[in-house]
Amino acid sequence: MDLDFDLLLTGGAILILIVLSGFFSGSETALTATREARLSQQARKGSRAAQIVVDLKHRSDTLIGAILIGNNIVNIFASALATSALIRIFGESGVVYATIGMTVLVVIFAEVLPKTVAINNPDRVALGVAPMIRFVVLVLSPFTAAVQFVVRAVLRPFGVRAEAGLGHDEREEELRGLIEMHAGAGKEVDHERAMLRSILDLGDVEVADIMSHRRNVRMLDADQPLDSLSDEALDSQFSRLPLYRGDQDNIVGILHVKVLLRAIRAHGGKTPEDLDIVAAASPPWFIPDTTTLLDQLQSFRERREHFAVVIDEYGSFMGVVTLEDILEEIVGDILDEHDVQFAGVRPQPDGSYLVNGTVTIRDLNREFEWNLPDEEAATIAGLVLHEARRIPDVGQEFSFHGFRFRILRRQRNQITLLRLTALSPAGDGG
């Protein structure tokens, strides 16, 4: 009778320990699989359990250490009890039976089953177990600290760091991976994905890659007669125009058309003869061409300006960049009544594209989901020159990055028009 009662108690204890082992296994899976960003939103809305989960994930090394210690304690204790009980029943062969039986029970009910439940409902399980796991982490913290000390001491001679956590580059790569995994299909989802990619790229792209080149910038000569200057400014599609004196590298101001209109209205609709156009203009803001879009966006916000003049290392005028240019890098083209839908590219019935040489590679990649490299050149003409290693003649063809490039027009040494034909259906250079 005593033997039967002892075996019953032992069986009950083993059952409880297997349940605890399953609790630790499922908790580990849920807390590592749940997304911190999603739970952070819930924590901001007042969820106490979500805040506990976020705090635990910030101490991931301590969290995992405590769970592993707890899990191993209950597993070893359960195995020891099972071995002792079966030895009493079957003698020495009970060790074999205990090994087989506990392996089956632990694998099925303490590992696979709880982890399957947790991986399918990570947020719900994590929120449910968070308070209990926090208590376990607190109780086992001395043992966890001792284990971590030993681990660091063992790994230090091999130059291995035991600290957990991702660096900036790893986190950015993780974000990019999540963006590419963004669920759904269709034009709306593709647009969202492209916007998120562009935000991450702001710190890597320089203003020289998106600026309007000086040859395409509408400029005003401050020394020309006021009537012709005002007519030229009012006929322009732009609201801000650089003023130069003598040489186009000598930019003396940025004229806002609204300022000119106010002066004309104040003089009864006529251009005032005594108007000092340079004094009416804003001082030019010069920035280096190596400025990143992220830095420039912040500078636009701090200075409350929308227009900057881009110069190279020698101080020569290269082009202009606006706040709208940077915003378009994120959201895509912002068209008004003066803009042309993706100017410079004309799709052809045969599936090819007629592309002006000044069209930027970034615009093509964003518009058509291509993967043309933009590290060595900003424009499509520059890419052809870089790959060809010479100035091609009209009619020549080149094949690289999944496209065939045919030179259709050239002005002096500048490629002005090309025909692009995808060599594969995706046209991605694969």
Stockholm file with secondary structure:
# STOCKHOLM 1.0

chainA/1-430         MDLDFDLLLTGGAILILIVLSGFFSGSETALTATREARLSQQARKGSRAAQIVVDLKHRSDTLIGAILIGNNIVNIFASALATSALIRIFGESGVVYATIGMTVLVVIFAEVLPKTVAINNPDRVALGVAPMIRFVVLVLSPFTAAVQFVVRAVLRPFGVRAEAGLGHDEREEELRGLIEMHAGAGKEVDHERAMLRSILDLGDVEVADIMSHRRNVRMLDADQPLDSLSDEALDSQFSRLPLYRGDQDNIVGILHVKVLLRAIRAHGGKTPEDLDIVAAASPPWFIPDTTTLLDQLQSFRERREHFAVVIDEYGSFMGVVTLEDILEEIVGDILDEHDVQFAGVRPQPDGSYLVNGTVTIRDLNREFEWNLPDEEAATIAGLVLHEARRIPDVGQEFSFHGFRFRILRRQRNQITLLRLTALSPAGDGG
#=GR chainA/1-430 SS CHHHHHHHHHHHHHHHHHHHHHHHHHHHHHHHHSCHHHHHHHHHTTCHHHHHHHHHHHTHHHHHHHHHHHHHHHHHHHHHHHHHHHHHHHGGGHHHHHHHHHHHHIIIIIIIHHHHHHHHSHHHHHHHHHHHHHHHHHHHHHHHHHHHHHHHHHHGGGTCCCCCCCCHHHHHHHHHHHHHTCCCCSHHHHHHHHHHHHHHHTTTCBGGGTSEEGGGCCCEETTSCHHHHHHHHHHSSCSEEEEESSSTTCEEEEEEHHHHHHHHHHTTTSCCTTCCHHHHSBCCCEEETTCBHHHHHHHHHHHTCCEEEEECTTCCEEEEEEHHHHHHHHHCCCCCTTCCTTTTEEECTTSCEEEETTSBHHHHHHHHCCCCCCSSCSBHHHHHHHHHSSCCCTTCEEEETTEEEEEEEEETTEEEEEEEEESSSSCSCC
#=GC SS_cons         CHHHHHHHHHHHHHHHHHHHHHHHHHHHHHHHHSCHHHHHHHHHTTCHHHHHHHHHHHTHHHHHHHHHHHHHHHHHHHHHHHHHHHHHHHGGGHHHHHHHHHHHHIIIIIIIHHHHHHHHSHHHHHHHHHHHHHHHHHHHHHHHHHHHHHHHHHHGGGTCCCCCCCCHHHHHHHHHHHHHTCCCCSHHHHHHHHHHHHHHHTTTCBGGGTSEEGGGCCCEETTSCHHHHHHHHHHSSCSEEEEESSSTTCEEEEEEHHHHHHHHHHTTTSCCTTCCHHHHSBCCCEEETTCBHHHHHHHHHHHTCCEEEEECTTCCEEEEEEHHHHHHHHHCCCCCTTCCTTTTEEECTTSCEEEETTSBHHHHHHHHCCCCCCSSCSBHHHHHHHHHSSCCCTTCEEEETTEEEEEEEEETTEEEEEEEEESSSSCSCC
//
